[in-house]
Amino acid sequence: MLKAIRRVLAVFAFFAVLLGVLKSVINWVSRSGDDDHEIFADEEADAI
């Protein structure tokens, strides 16, 4: 039973690390200043 709990916690930890890496990559791309990677266009920029 203890092994099963450890394995479940290890799976949760793995996915938490994976999501953290994904979030940091997304933040790095958004900080690069390149507008080609934007998902949504700014409505204010289109109105000008």
Backbone as XML, in Angstrom:
<?xml version="1.0"?>
<chain id="A" units="angstrom">
  <residue number="1" name="MET">
    <atom name="N" x="0.834" y="-1.203" z="0.000"/>
    <atom name="CA" x="0.000" y="0.000" z="0.000"/>
    <atom name="C" x="0.866" y="1.250" z="0.000"/>
  </residue>
  <residue number="2" name="LEU">
    <atom name="N" x="1.943" y="1.194" z="0.756"/>
    <atom name="CA" x="2.836" y="2.355" z="0.826"/>
    <atom name="C" x="3.532" y="2.599" z="-0.516"/>
  </residue>
  <residue number="3" name="LYS">
    <atom name="N" x="3.858" y="1.511" z="-1.225"/>
    <atom name="CA" x="4.473" y="1.665" z="-2.547"/>
    <atom name="C" x="3.515" y="2.332" z="-3.524"/>
  </residue>
  <residue number="4" name="ALA">
    <atom name="N" x="2.253" y="1.993" z="-3.455"/>
    <atom name="CA" x="1.260" y="2.593" z="-4.350"/>
    <atom name="C" x="1.129" y="4.089" z="-4.091"/>
  </residue>
  <residue number="5" name="ILE">
    <atom name="N" x="1.129" y="4.473" z="-2.835"/>
    <atom name="CA" x="1.043" y="5.901" z="-2.483"/>
    <atom name="C" x="2.277" y="6.635" z="-2.982"/>
  </residue>
  <residue number="6" name="ARG">
    <atom name="N" x="3.446" y="6.023" z="-2.831"/>
    <atom name="CA" x="4.679" y="6.647" z="-3.322"/>
    <atom name="C" x="4.643" y="6.831" z="-4.832"/>
  </residue>
  <residue number="7" name="ARG">
    <atom name="N" x="4.140" y="5.818" z="-5.532"/>
    <atom name="CA" x="4.083" y="5.922" z="-6.993"/>
    <atom name="C" x="3.117" y="7.003" z="-7.438"/>
  </residue>
  <residue number="8" name="VAL">
    <atom name="N" x="1.987" y="7.114" z="-6.763"/>
    <atom name="CA" x="1.017" y="8.162" z="-7.113"/>
    <atom name="C" x="1.622" y="9.538" z="-6.853"/>
  </residue>
  <residue number="9" name="LEU">
    <atom name="N" x="2.305" y="9.696" z="-5.732"/>
    <atom name="CA" x="2.954" y="10.976" z="-5.436"/>
    <atom name="C" x="4.067" y="11.277" z="-6.442"/>
  </residue>
  <residue number="10" name="ALA">
    <atom name="N" x="4.782" y="10.259" z="-6.874"/>
    <atom name="CA" x="5.832" y="10.469" z="-7.871"/>
    <atom name="C" x="5.246" y="10.912" z="-9.205"/>
  </residue>
  <residue number="11" name="VAL">
    <atom name="N" x="4.099" y="10.346" z="-9.578"/>
    <atom name="CA" x="3.442" y="10.751" z="-10.827"/>
    <atom name="C" x="2.976" y="12.197" z="-10.731"/>
  </residue>
  <residue number="12" name="PHE">
    <atom name="N" x="2.391" y="12.587" z="-9.593"/>
    <atom name="CA" x="1.967" y="13.978" z="-9.410"/>
    <atom name="C" x="3.165" y="14.926" z="-9.445"/>
  </residue>
  <residue number="13" name="ALA">
    <atom name="N" x="4.268" y="14.530" z="-8.825"/>
    <atom name="CA" x="5.466" y="15.368" z="-8.824"/>
    <atom name="C" x="6.022" y="15.514" z="-10.239"/>
  </residue>
  <residue number="14" name="PHE">
    <atom name="N" x="6.002" y="14.431" z="-11.007"/>
    <atom name="CA" x="6.486" y="14.479" z="-12.384"/>
    <atom name="C" x="5.667" y="15.470" z="-13.207"/>
  </residue>
  <residue number="15" name="PHE">
    <atom name="N" x="4.340" y="15.387" z="-13.089"/>
    <atom name="CA" x="3.491" y="16.304" z="-13.856"/>
    <atom name="C" x="3.631" y="17.743" z="-13.370"/>
  </residue>
  <residue number="16" name="ALA">
    <atom name="N" x="3.869" y="17.944" z="-12.078"/>
    <atom name="CA" x="4.077" y="19.297" z="-11.571"/>
    <atom name="C" x="5.356" y="19.903" z="-12.156"/>
  </residue>
  <residue number="17" name="VAL">
    <atom name="N" x="6.409" y="19.104" z="-12.225"/>
    <atom name="CA" x="7.657" y="19.578" z="-12.822"/>
    <atom name="C" x="7.463" y="19.852" z="-14.310"/>
  </residue>
  <residue number="18" name="LEU">
    <atom name="N" x="6.753" y="18.980" z="-14.985"/>
    <atom name="CA" x="6.494" y="19.158" z="-16.414"/>
    <atom name="C" x="5.706" y="20.441" z="-16.673"/>
  </residue>
  <residue number="19" name="LEU">
    <atom name="N" x="4.687" y="20.704" z="-15.867"/>
    <atom name="CA" x="3.913" y="21.928" z="-16.033"/>
    <atom name="C" x="4.746" y="23.172" z="-15.707"/>
  </residue>
  <residue number="20" name="GLY">
    <atom name="N" x="5.623" y="23.065" z="-14.726"/>
    <atom name="CA" x="6.505" y="24.183" z="-14.398"/>
    <atom name="C" x="7.455" y="24.514" z="-15.534"/>
  </residue>
  <residue number="21" name="VAL">
    <atom name="N" x="8.000" y="23.487" z="-16.170"/>
    <atom name="CA" x="8.886" y="23.705" z="-17.321"/>
    <atom name="C" x="8.112" y="24.323" z="-18.473"/>
  </residue>
  <residue number="22" name="LEU">
    <atom name="N" x="6.915" y="23.823" z="-18.720"/>
    <atom name="CA" x="6.093" y="24.370" z="-19.796"/>
    <atom name="C" x="5.756" y="25.833" z="-19.546"/>
  </residue>
  <residue number="23" name="LYS">
    <atom name="N" x="5.428" y="26.162" z="-18.309"/>
    <atom name="CA" x="5.103" y="27.556" z="-17.971"/>
    <atom name="C" x="6.319" y="28.459" z="-18.147"/>
  </residue>
  <residue number="24" name="SER">
    <atom name="N" x="7.500" y="27.984" z="-17.746"/>
    <atom name="CA" x="8.690" y="28.815" z="-17.905"/>
    <atom name="C" x="9.057" y="29.011" z="-19.371"/>
  </residue>
  <residue number="25" name="VAL">
    <atom name="N" x="8.833" y="27.994" z="-20.194"/>
    <atom name="CA" x="9.091" y="28.144" z="-21.635"/>
    <atom name="C" x="8.125" y="29.154" z="-22.240"/>
  </residue>
  <residue number="26" name="ILE">
    <atom name="N" x="6.861" y="29.087" z="-21.852"/>
    <atom name="CA" x="5.879" y="30.048" z="-22.368"/>
    <atom name="C" x="6.227" y="31.463" z="-21.927"/>
  </residue>
  <residue number="27" name="ASN">
    <atom name="N" x="6.643" y="31.627" z="-20.675"/>
    <atom name="CA" x="7.043" y="32.949" z="-20.201"/>
    <atom name="C" x="8.277" y="33.449" z="-20.929"/>
  </residue>
  <residue number="28" name="TRP">
    <atom name="N" x="9.224" y="32.557" z="-21.221"/>
    <atom name="CA" x="10.435" y="32.950" z="-21.926"/>
    <atom name="C" x="10.100" y="33.421" z="-23.336"/>
  </residue>
  <residue number="29" name="VAL">
    <atom name="N" x="9.200" y="32.724" z="-24.005"/>
    <atom name="CA" x="8.805" y="33.118" z="-25.356"/>
    <atom name="C" x="8.072" y="34.456" z="-25.319"/>
  </residue>
  <residue number="30" name="SER">
    <atom name="N" x="7.231" y="34.662" z="-24.316"/>
    <atom name="CA" x="6.484" y="35.922" z="-24.252"/>
    <atom name="C" x="7.398" y="37.096" z="-23.901"/>
  </residue>
  <residue number="31" name="ARG">
    <atom name="N" x="8.497" y="36.854" z="-23.193"/>
    <atom name="CA" x="9.424" y="37.936" z="-22.855"/>
    <atom name="C" x="10.385" y="38.261" z="-23.985"/>
  </residue>
  <residue number="32" name="SER">
    <atom name="N" x="10.427" y="37.426" z="-25.009"/>
    <atom name="CA" x="11.382" y="37.651" z="-26.085"/>
    <atom name="C" x="11.031" y="38.891" z="-26.908"/>
  </residue>
  <residue number="33" name="GLY">
    <atom name="N" x="9.812" y="39.381" z="-26.792"/>
    <atom name="CA" x="9.413" y="40.590" z="-27.497"/>
    <atom name="C" x="8.998" y="40.353" z="-28.922"/>
  </residue>
  <residue number="34" name="ASP">
    <atom name="N" x="8.962" y="39.125" z="-29.347"/>
    <atom name="CA" x="8.581" y="38.804" z="-30.720"/>
    <atom name="C" x="7.068" y="38.606" z="-30.774"/>
  </residue>
  <residue number="35" name="ASP">
    <atom name="N" x="6.378" y="39.448" z="-31.515"/>
    <atom name="CA" x="4.920" y="39.397" z="-31.557"/>
    <atom name="C" x="4.391" y="38.252" z="-32.412"/>
  </residue>
  <residue number="36" name="ASP">
    <atom name="N" x="5.260" y="37.526" z="-33.083"/>
    <atom name="CA" x="4.798" y="36.417" z="-33.924"/>
    <atom name="C" x="4.225" y="35.270" z="-33.106"/>
  </residue>
  <residue number="37" name="HIS">
    <atom name="N" x="4.560" y="35.218" z="-31.818"/>
    <atom name="CA" x="4.129" y="34.109" z="-30.974"/>
    <atom name="C" x="2.868" y="34.414" z="-30.172"/>
  </residue>
  <residue number="38" name="GLU">
    <atom name="N" x="2.280" y="35.586" z="-30.388"/>
    <atom name="CA" x="1.096" y="35.939" z="-29.614"/>
    <atom name="C" x="-0.092" y="35.102" z="-30.062"/>
  </residue>
  <residue number="39" name="ILE">
    <atom name="N" x="-0.856" y="34.643" z="-29.090"/>
    <atom name="CA" x="-2.029" y="33.836" z="-29.394"/>
    <atom name="C" x="-3.201" y="34.743" z="-29.766"/>
  </residue>
  <residue number="40" name="PHE">
    <atom name="N" x="-3.382" y="35.799" z="-28.992"/>
    <atom name="CA" x="-4.488" y="36.724" z="-29.230"/>
    <atom name="C" x="-3.923" y="38.073" z="-29.644"/>
  </residue>
  <residue number="41" name="ALA">
    <atom name="N" x="-4.520" y="38.668" z="-30.655"/>
    <atom name="CA" x="-4.103" y="39.992" z="-31.091"/>
    <atom name="C" x="-4.705" y="41.048" z="-30.175"/>
  </residue>
  <residue number="42" name="ASP">
    <atom name="N" x="-3.958" y="42.130" z="-29.961"/>
    <atom name="CA" x="-4.473" y="43.217" z="-29.145"/>
    <atom name="C" x="-5.512" y="44.001" z="-29.940"/>
  </residue>
  <residue number="43" name="GLU">
    <atom name="N" x="-6.688" y="44.164" z="-29.344"/>
    <atom name="CA" x="-7.743" y="44.904" z="-30.025"/>
    <atom name="C" x="-7.412" y="46.388" z="-30.097"/>
  </residue>
  <residue number="44" name="GLU">
    <atom name="N" x="-6.702" y="46.898" z="-29.072"/>
    <atom name="CA" x="-6.351" y="48.317" z="-29.071"/>
    <atom name="C" x="-5.365" y="48.619" z="-30.188"/>
  </residue>
  <residue number="45" name="ALA">
    <atom name="N" x="-4.441" y="47.703" z="-30.459"/>
    <atom name="CA" x="-3.459" y="47.930" z="-31.518"/>
    <atom name="C" x="-4.125" y="47.916" z="-32.887"/>
  </residue>
  <residue number="46" name="ASP">
    <atom name="N" x="-5.182" y="47.119" z="-33.048"/>
    <atom name="CA" x="-5.876" y="47.085" z="-34.319"/>
    <atom name="C" x="-6.692" y="48.353" z="-34.562"/>
  </residue>
  <residue number="47" name="ALA">
    <atom name="N" x="-7.158" y="48.979" z="-33.472"/>
    <atom name="CA" x="-8.002" y="50.156" z="-33.607"/>
    <atom name="C" x="-7.212" y="51.406" z="-33.960"/>
  </residue>
  <residue number="48" name="ILE">
    <atom name="N" x="-5.927" y="51.384" z="-33.693"/>
    <atom name="CA" x="-5.106" y="52.596" z="-33.924"/>
    <atom name="C" x="-4.780" y="52.755" z="-35.373"/>
  </residue>
</chain>
